[in-house]
Amino acid sequence: MQKPNVDTAAISVITKKVLPKIKPTQAERQAMERFVTKLQKVAENVAKPYNVKPMLCGSVAKGTWLAAKNELDMFLLFNPAVPRAQLESRGMALAKEVMENIGGKGRIAYAEHPYLTGTVVDSNTTFKLDLVPCYDIADPSKIQSAVDRTPHHVRYVKANLKMPDEVRLLKAFAMACGCYGADAKTQGFSGYLCELLVLNYGMFADVISSAADWKAGIIIDLRGKPAPDAYKKFHAPLVLIDPVDPNRNVAAAVSPEVFYRFVRTCKDFLLKPLPQFFEIIEPQPYSISEIAKQIRSRGTRWYLITFKRPAIVDDILWPQMRRCLDILQTKLHEADFEVLRKGAWADDKQCALVLEMKEWHLPRIDKNIGPNIYSRHASDFLKHYKEYRVFIEGESWVVEVPHKHTAALFFLKDMLGRPEKELLKSGIPTKLASEMANSTIGSGGYALKMMQNLPDSFRSWLRGWFETDLNVC
């Protein structure tokens, strides 16, 4: 797919229609301003006796928040001399006091260190509020934890960004194509990345036009020409040097798949600009018969593994799900079974792993080719296989040994049917092993029956599995 010509007039018509839907209304802005004023006052009263400075961060502070996204980040900035343990204990105590005094309900969440997340209802409007302790670091290259950079990011954007509505358009566009969010599940674009892209390219249309030409390894440096070793240093599909900390890639979270999904969507938008590119539209769930038809047409065998979702956050769950798939693929390969594709899905109750097999049934006998007949290791080989029939092919010793498993389904059932301790030894991630020991595994008709008990979102995800096309040529 070649890059289409950029019809700036058509794009302008579309963005003018879209912007009023994604930009907070005057009433929303006034409600937000009232709440921010109240929050700032409460936080200052709580923090002042401890020489802690509250600072509003996030998209609200930078003026790039979207309509109906009443989400705020209040950072509690501690003196760098405060010990880490005290930062965490006192930071959480202050956060709880702020949340209580503002009338909210919160719970402890964890990133690099704990923070408080919760909701506050104010004047019939519900706000999501995160209260995050961090260090007030003067030099962002000398941070003590990752969140210490955030205040510097806010100051940089506030000082330089002149077109917040262009950021809103970019955020809505990325959100609609499933590319927005630097969390472990999405592996996409952060709000800060969107803001810097607008600072670098200009208008929304300029960002999209440029991104349609991106190739993996693109390097963007707002300070000027990137250093020659930038790609080697970061090695990522998209590299945007953090103007606040040049040793950091702002786009580090962006996966290759999300990168090219964004590039392809930009090309599609330039080809035919439509308001739908800014709307989140869930794919129509496949019916069970459609899934069966797709599997038959591919001539592969599917294995579905379902288990109860562990009580862990997405940022822990998704890396472990992906690692689990890698482990399963490796173990299957070692047993001579070949995985064609693999994928993971989860909601708040269940998890599912899908393995599409290229080789799923083996003969009873396998052939191992040993050392050359002149090799000094030949006698060791023969002794090791003295219970088996050995012969020669060319100048190599060869032995026939039985496969322990001739069906991938029984291999998986044997592997995952073991106690939690054995699953951990085999490499299954720690937070999944307990639930996977009680997993259900199915293939063929039974897998289809299992899919009937999963929610529509699973079958919507399968539509993406079968139909997504990331060809950008």
C-alpha positions as CSV (number, residue, x, y, z in Angstrom):
1,M,0.0,0.0,0.0
2,Q,1.6,3.2,-1.1
3,K,1.1,6.4,0.9
4,P,-2.0,8.2,-0.4
5,N,-1.9,11.9,-1.2
6,V,-2.7,14.1,1.8
7,D,-6.0,15.8,1.3
8,T,-5.7,18.5,4.0
9,A,-9.0,20.0,3.2
10,A,-10.9,16.8,3.7
11,I,-9.0,16.0,6.9
12,S,-9.8,19.5,8.2
13,V,-13.5,18.9,7.5
14,I,-13.4,15.7,9.5
15,T,-11.4,17.0,12.4
16,K,-13.7,20.0,12.8
17,K,-16.6,17.5,13.1
18,V,-14.7,15.3,15.5
19,L,-13.2,17.9,17.9
20,P,-16.4,19.0,19.6
21,K,-17.1,15.4,20.5
22,I,-13.7,14.8,22.1
23,K,-13.0,18.2,23.6
24,P,-14.4,18.8,27.2
25,T,-17.4,21.1,27.1
26,Q,-17.4,24.3,29.0
27,A,-19.4,22.7,31.8
28,E,-16.9,19.8,32.0
29,R,-14.0,22.3,32.1
30,Q,-15.7,24.3,34.9
31,A,-16.4,21.2,36.9
32,M,-12.8,20.1,36.5
33,E,-11.5,23.5,37.5
34,R,-13.6,23.5,40.7
35,F,-12.5,20.1,41.7
36,V,-8.8,20.8,40.9
37,T,-9.0,23.9,43.1
38,K,-10.5,21.9,45.9
39,L,-8.0,19.1,45.5
40,Q,-5.0,21.4,45.4
41,K,-6.2,23.1,48.7
42,V,-6.8,19.8,50.5
43,A,-3.4,18.4,49.3
44,E,-1.5,21.5,50.4
45,N,-3.1,21.5,53.8
46,V,-2.2,17.8,54.3
47,A,1.3,17.9,52.9
48,K,2.7,21.3,54.1
49,P,3.6,20.2,57.6
50,Y,5.9,17.5,56.1
51,N,7.6,19.8,53.6
52,V,5.9,17.9,50.7
53,K,4.8,19.7,47.6
54,P,1.6,18.6,45.8
55,M,1.7,19.0,42.0
56,L,-1.1,18.3,39.5
57,C,0.2,16.1,36.7
58,G,-1.3,14.1,33.8
59,S,-3.3,15.3,30.9
60,V,-5.5,17.6,33.0
61,A,-2.4,19.6,34.1
62,K,-1.2,19.8,30.5
63,G,-4.6,20.7,29.1
64,T,-4.8,17.7,26.7
65,W,-7.5,15.6,28.5
66,L,-10.4,14.2,26.5
67,A,-14.1,14.7,27.1
68,A,-15.6,12.3,29.7
69,K,-12.1,11.3,30.9
70,N,-12.2,12.8,34.3
71,E,-8.8,11.4,35.4
72,L,-6.3,13.2,37.6
73,D,-2.8,12.5,38.8
74,M,-1.7,14.4,41.9
75,F,2.0,13.9,42.7
76,L,3.4,14.4,46.2
77,L,6.9,15.6,45.8
78,F,9.4,14.7,48.6
79,N,12.8,16.1,49.3
80,P,15.4,13.7,47.7
81,A,17.1,13.3,51.0
82,V,14.1,11.4,52.4
83,P,14.9,7.7,52.6
84,R,13.0,5.5,50.1
85,A,11.2,3.5,52.9
86,Q,10.0,6.8,54.4
87,L,8.9,8.1,51.0
88,E,6.7,5.0,50.6
89,S,5.3,4.9,54.2
90,R,4.7,8.6,54.7
91,G,3.7,9.1,51.0
92,M,1.0,6.5,51.4
93,A,-0.2,8.0,54.7
94,L,-0.5,11.5,53.2
95,A,-2.2,10.1,50.1
96,K,-4.8,8.3,52.2
97,E,-5.4,11.5,54.2
98,V,-5.8,13.5,51.0
99,M,-8.2,10.9,49.6
100,E,-10.2,10.8,52.8
101,N,-10.4,14.6,53.1
102,I,-11.5,15.1,49.6
103,G,-14.3,12.5,50.1
104,G,-12.9,9.7,48.0
105,K,-12.4,6.0,48.3
106,G,-9.0,4.6,47.4
107,R,-7.0,1.4,47.3
108,I,-3.3,0.8,47.1
109,A,-1.8,0.0,43.7
110,Y,1.7,-0.8,42.7
111,A,4.1,0.5,40.1
112,E,7.8,0.9,40.9
113,H,6.5,1.8,44.4
114,P,3.0,2.0,45.9
115,Y,0.5,4.7,45.1
116,L,-3.2,5.3,45.9
117,T,-5.9,5.1,43.3
118,G,-9.5,5.8,43.8
119,T,-12.6,7.8,42.9
120,V,-14.2,11.0,44.2
121,V,-17.7,12.2,43.5
122,D,-17.9,16.0,43.5
123,S,-21.0,17.9,42.4
124,N,-22.5,14.8,40.8
125,T,-19.3,14.3,38.7
126,T,-17.1,11.2,39.3
127,F,-13.4,11.8,39.1
128,K,-10.7,9.1,39.0
129,L,-7.8,10.2,41.2
130,D,-4.3,8.8,41.5
131,L,-2.1,10.1,44.4
132,V,1.6,9.3,43.7
133,P,4.5,9.9,46.0
134,C,7.8,10.8,44.2
135,Y,11.0,12.7,44.7
136,D,11.4,16.4,43.7
137,I,14.5,15.9,41.6
138,A,16.1,19.0,40.0
139,D,18.0,17.0,37.4
140,P,15.8,14.4,35.6
141,S,18.8,12.4,34.5
142,K,19.4,11.6,38.2
143,I,16.0,10.3,39.2
144,Q,15.6,7.8,41.9
145,S,12.4,6.2,40.5
146,A,10.7,6.3,37.1
147,V,7.8,8.5,38.3
148,D,10.3,11.2,39.3
149,R,10.4,12.3,35.7
150,T,6.7,13.0,35.4
151,P,6.8,16.5,36.9
152,H,9.5,17.4,34.5
153,H,7.4,16.1,31.6
154,V,4.4,18.2,32.7
155,R,6.6,21.3,32.9
156,Y,8.1,20.7,29.5
157,V,4.7,20.2,27.8
158,K,3.1,23.2,29.5
159,A,6.0,25.4,28.5
160,N,6.1,24.3,24.8
161,L,2.7,22.9,23.7
162,K,0.6,25.5,21.8
163,M,-2.0,23.2,20.1
164,P,-3.6,21.0,22.7
165,D,-6.6,20.2,20.5
166,E,-4.2,18.6,18.0
167,V,-3.1,16.3,20.8
168,R,-6.7,15.5,21.6
169,L,-7.3,14.5,18.0
170,L,-4.2,12.3,18.0
171,K,-5.1,10.6,21.3
172,A,-8.7,9.9,20.0
173,F,-7.3,8.5,16.8
174,A,-4.8,6.2,18.5
175,M,-7.4,5.1,21.0
176,A,-9.9,4.2,18.3
177,C,-7.3,1.9,16.5
178,G,-6.2,0.3,19.8
179,C,-2.8,2.0,19.9
180,Y,-3.3,4.3,22.9
181,G,-1.9,3.3,26.3
182,A,1.6,2.5,27.4
183,D,0.3,-0.2,29.7
184,A,1.6,-3.8,29.5
185,K,-1.6,-5.0,27.9
186,T,-1.8,-2.4,25.1
187,Q,1.9,-1.7,24.5
188,G,1.0,1.5,22.8
189,F,1.3,5.3,22.8
190,S,1.4,7.2,26.0
191,G,-0.2,10.6,26.4
192,Y,3.2,12.2,26.7
193,L,4.3,10.5,23.4
194,C,1.3,11.9,21.6
195,E,2.1,15.4,23.0
196,L,5.7,15.2,21.8
197,L,4.6,13.9,18.4
198,V,2.5,17.0,18.0
199,L,5.4,19.2,19.2
200,N,7.6,17.6,16.6
201,Y,5.4,17.5,13.6
202,G,2.8,20.2,14.2
203,M,-0.9,19.7,13.2
204,F,-2.7,16.3,13.6
205,A,-2.7,15.9,9.8
206,D,1.1,16.4,9.8
207,V,1.6,13.7,12.4
208,I,-0.6,11.2,10.5
209,S,1.0,12.1,7.1
210,S,4.5,11.5,8.6
211,A,3.6,8.4,10.5
212,A,2.2,6.8,7.3
213,D,5.8,6.8,6.0
214,W,7.4,5.4,9.2
215,K,9.6,2.3,9.0
216,A,10.7,0.3,12.0
217,G,13.7,2.0,13.6
218,I,12.4,5.6,13.1
219,I,14.2,8.0,15.4
220,I,12.7,11.3,16.5
221,D,14.7,13.9,18.5
222,L,13.1,17.2,19.2
223,R,16.5,18.7,20.0
224,G,17.7,18.2,16.4
225,K,19.5,15.4,14.5
226,P,19.6,12.1,16.5
227,A,22.9,10.8,17.7
228,P,24.4,8.2,15.4
229,D,24.2,5.5,18.0
230,A,20.6,6.2,19.0
231,Y,19.1,3.1,17.3
232,K,21.7,0.8,18.6
233,K,21.2,2.3,22.1
234,F,17.4,1.9,22.2
235,H,16.7,-0.7,19.4
236,A,12.9,-0.2,19.2
237,P,10.5,0.2,16.3
238,L,9.8,3.8,17.4
239,V,12.4,5.9,19.2
240,L,11.5,9.3,20.5
241,I,14.3,10.8,22.6
242,D,12.9,12.2,25.8
243,P,13.7,16.0,25.8
244,V,13.7,15.9,29.5
245,D,16.0,12.9,29.8
246,P,18.0,12.0,26.6
247,N,18.8,8.6,28.0
248,R,15.2,7.5,27.7
249,N,13.0,6.4,24.8
250,V,9.5,7.8,25.3
251,A,8.1,5.2,22.9
252,A,9.8,2.3,24.6
253,A,6.4,0.7,25.4
254,V,5.3,0.6,21.8
255,S,5.4,-3.0,20.4
256,P,6.2,-3.8,16.8
257,E,2.6,-4.9,16.2
258,V,1.1,-1.7,17.6
259,F,3.7,0.4,15.7
260,Y,2.6,-1.1,12.4
261,R,-1.0,-1.1,13.3
262,F,-0.7,2.7,13.8
263,V,1.2,3.1,10.5
264,R,-1.4,1.0,8.6
265,T,-4.3,3.0,10.2
266,C,-2.6,6.3,9.2
267,K,-2.4,5.1,5.6
268,D,-6.0,4.0,5.6
269,F,-7.1,7.3,7.0
270,L,-5.2,9.3,4.4
271,L,-6.8,7.1,1.7
272,K,-10.3,7.8,3.0
273,P,-10.7,10.3,5.9
274,L,-13.8,9.4,7.9
275,P,-15.1,10.3,11.4
276,Q,-15.1,6.5,12.2
277,F,-11.3,6.7,12.6
278,F,-11.9,8.5,15.9
279,E,-14.6,6.2,17.2
280,I,-13.9,3.1,19.3
281,I,-15.8,0.3,17.5
282,E,-15.6,-3.2,18.9
283,P,-15.3,-5.9,16.3
284,Q,-18.4,-7.9,15.8
285,P,-18.0,-11.2,17.7
286,Y,-17.5,-14.3,15.5
287,S,-20.1,-16.9,15.8
288,I,-19.0,-20.4,16.7
289,S,-19.7,-21.6,13.2
290,E,-17.6,-18.8,11.7
291,I,-14.7,-19.8,14.0
292,A,-15.1,-23.4,13.0
293,K,-15.1,-22.4,9.3
294,Q,-11.9,-20.4,9.7
295,I,-10.1,-23.2,11.4
296,R,-11.2,-25.7,8.8
297,S,-10.0,-23.4,6.0
298,R,-6.6,-23.1,7.5
299,G,-6.1,-26.8,8.0
300,T,-4.5,-26.3,11.4
301,R,-5.4,-27.6,14.9
302,W,-6.3,-25.2,17.7
303,Y,-5.8,-25.7,21.4
304,L,-7.6,-23.5,23.9
305,I,-6.4,-23.2,27.5
306,T,-8.7,-21.4,29.9
307,F,-8.2,-20.6,33.6
308,K,-9.4,-18.3,36.3
309,R,-7.8,-14.9,36.3
310,P,-5.3,-14.5,39.1
311,A,-5.9,-11.5,41.4
312,I,-3.2,-9.3,39.8
313,V,-3.2,-6.1,37.8
314,D,-2.9,-6.0,34.0
315,D,0.7,-4.7,34.2
316,I,1.7,-8.0,35.9
317,L,-0.8,-10.3,34.1
318,W,0.0,-9.5,30.5
319,P,3.8,-9.9,30.6
320,Q,3.3,-13.2,32.4
321,M,0.7,-14.4,29.9
322,R,3.1,-13.6,27.0
323,R,6.0,-15.3,28.8
324,C,3.7,-18.4,29.4
325,L,3.0,-18.6,25.7
326,D,6.7,-18.5,24.9
327,I,7.3,-21.3,27.4
328,L,4.6,-23.5,26.0
329,Q,5.8,-22.9,22.4
330,T,9.4,-23.8,23.5
331,K,8.3,-27.0,25.4
332,L,6.1,-28.1,22.4
333,H,9.0,-27.5,20.0
334,E,11.3,-29.6,22.2
335,A,8.7,-32.4,21.9
336,D,8.7,-32.0,18.1
337,F,5.3,-30.1,18.0
338,E,5.3,-26.9,16.1
339,V,3.2,-23.8,16.9
340,L,2.1,-21.7,14.0
341,R,0.6,-18.8,16.0
342,K,-0.2,-18.0,19.6
343,G,-2.2,-15.4,21.5
344,A,-3.6,-14.4,24.8
345,W,-6.9,-12.9,26.0
346,A,-8.3,-11.9,29.4
347,D,-11.1,-10.1,31.1
348,D,-11.6,-9.4,34.8
349,K,-12.6,-13.0,35.5
350,Q,-11.0,-15.4,33.0
351,C,-7.8,-15.9,30.9
352,A,-7.4,-17.8,27.7
353,L,-4.3,-18.9,25.8
354,V,-4.7,-19.9,22.1
355,L,-2.2,-22.1,20.3
356,E,-2.6,-22.7,16.6
357,M,-0.6,-25.8,15.7
358,K,1.3,-26.5,12.5
359,E,2.4,-30.0,13.7
360,W,0.2,-31.6,16.3
361,H,0.4,-35.3,15.7
362,L,3.6,-37.4,15.5
363,P,4.4,-41.0,14.6
364,R,5.2,-43.3,17.5
365,I,8.9,-43.4,16.4
366,D,11.4,-40.5,16.2
367,K,14.8,-40.6,14.5
368,N,17.8,-39.1,16.3
369,I,20.9,-38.5,14.2
370,G,24.0,-39.0,16.2
371,P,27.7,-38.4,15.7
372,N,29.8,-39.3,12.8
373,I,31.1,-42.9,12.9
374,Y,34.7,-41.5,13.2
375,S,33.8,-39.3,16.1
376,R,35.3,-39.9,19.5
377,H,31.8,-39.4,20.9
378,A,30.4,-42.3,18.9
379,S,30.9,-44.8,21.7
380,D,29.1,-42.6,24.3
381,F,26.2,-42.3,21.9
382,L,26.0,-46.1,21.4
383,K,26.2,-46.7,25.1
384,H,23.5,-44.2,25.8
385,Y,21.1,-45.9,23.3
386,K,22.1,-49.5,23.9
387,E,18.5,-50.4,24.6
388,Y,17.3,-49.1,21.2
389,R,17.8,-50.2,17.5
390,V,20.8,-48.3,16.0
391,F,21.8,-48.1,12.4
392,I,23.9,-46.0,10.1
393,E,22.9,-43.4,7.4
394,G,25.8,-42.3,5.4
395,E,28.6,-41.9,8.0
396,S,26.3,-41.0,10.9
397,W,25.0,-43.2,13.7
398,V,21.2,-43.1,13.9
399,V,18.8,-44.3,16.5
400,E,15.0,-44.7,16.6
401,V,13.4,-43.8,19.9
402,P,9.7,-43.6,20.8
403,H,8.0,-40.3,21.2
404,K,6.8,-39.8,24.7
405,H,3.7,-38.0,23.4
406,T,2.3,-38.4,19.9
407,A,-0.5,-35.8,20.3
408,A,0.1,-32.2,21.3
409,L,-3.1,-32.2,23.3
410,F,-1.9,-35.0,25.6
411,F,1.5,-33.3,25.9
412,L,-0.2,-30.1,27.1
413,K,-2.5,-32.0,29.5
414,D,0.4,-33.9,30.9
415,M,2.5,-30.7,31.4
416,L,-0.2,-28.5,32.8
417,G,-1.9,-31.2,34.9
418,R,1.0,-31.3,37.3
419,P,1.2,-29.7,40.7
420,E,2.0,-26.0,41.0
421,K,5.6,-26.6,42.1
422,E,6.3,-28.6,39.0
423,L,4.7,-26.0,36.8
424,L,7.0,-23.4,38.3
425,K,10.1,-25.6,37.6
426,S,9.0,-25.9,34.0
427,G,9.0,-22.1,33.6
428,I,5.3,-21.2,34.0
429,P,5.3,-17.7,35.5
430,T,4.8,-17.4,39.3
431,K,1.5,-15.5,39.2
432,L,-0.1,-17.9,36.8
433,A,1.1,-21.3,38.0
434,S,-1.5,-21.8,40.7
435,E,-4.5,-21.1,38.4
436,M,-3.0,-22.9,35.4
437,A,-2.7,-26.1,37.5
438,N,-6.5,-26.1,37.4
439,S,-6.8,-25.0,33.7
440,T,-9.1,-26.6,31.1
441,I,-7.6,-27.6,27.8
442,G,-9.5,-28.4,24.7
443,S,-9.1,-28.8,20.9
444,G,-11.4,-29.4,18.0
445,G,-15.1,-29.6,18.9
446,Y,-14.4,-29.4,22.6
447,A,-12.5,-26.1,22.2
448,L,-15.4,-24.7,20.2
449,K,-17.7,-25.7,23.1
450,M,-15.4,-24.0,25.5
451,M,-15.6,-20.8,23.4
452,Q,-19.4,-20.8,23.9
453,N,-18.8,-20.3,27.6
454,L,-16.5,-17.3,27.1
455,P,-17.9,-13.8,26.7
456,D,-18.4,-12.0,23.4
457,S,-15.2,-10.1,23.8
458,F,-13.2,-13.3,23.3
459,R,-14.8,-13.9,20.0
460,S,-14.4,-10.2,19.0
461,W,-10.7,-10.7,19.8
462,L,-10.7,-13.8,17.5
463,R,-12.0,-11.7,14.7
464,G,-9.0,-9.5,15.0
465,W,-6.8,-12.6,15.1
466,F,-8.1,-13.9,11.8
467,E,-8.7,-10.6,9.9
468,T,-6.1,-8.1,11.0
469,D,-3.8,-7.1,8.1
470,L,-0.8,-5.0,8.9
471,N,0.7,-5.0,5.3
472,V,1.9,-1.4,4.9
473,C,3.2,-1.7,1.3
